[in-house]
Amino acid sequence: MGPERKLWHELKRNTPQIKWTRLENTSLLGTPDLLGYNSSGKFFTVELKATSANKIKFSPHQIAFHVRHPKNTFILAKSLGQRDLKLFEGTQIMQLAACGFRLVPCSLGLESIIKRLEACGL
């Protein structure tokens, strides 16, 4: 099982209050990996990224998606070496592509990330 798939399973297991749909889409390039629906009735998307280095790689299509959809879009990144888990807003994608894992996230750690996703749209 690849690192992003493990990240998906970790997120799903720890967020039973969020309804998840895994988007495996080859026709609409750049579409995030997950569609979430929280208990407040709000939809949001999450792009999963796992990295063993500071750099986080994005395709031009992924960047374009987050630029075009600035609300309720997130990037969940995990550093494989340090086991850090960070959530970034989609609006941060250009800075994230440039600065990598050193960029300050909107949420740090699984508990904080879950609270942020549950509060999305409030």
Secondary structure, DSSP 8 states (H G I E B T S, - for coil): --HHHHHHHHHHHH-TTSEEEE---SSSTT--SEEEE-TTS-EEEEEEEEESSS-----HHHHHHHHH--SSEEEEEEETTT--EEEEEGGGHHHHHHHGGGS--SEESHHHHHHHHHHTT-
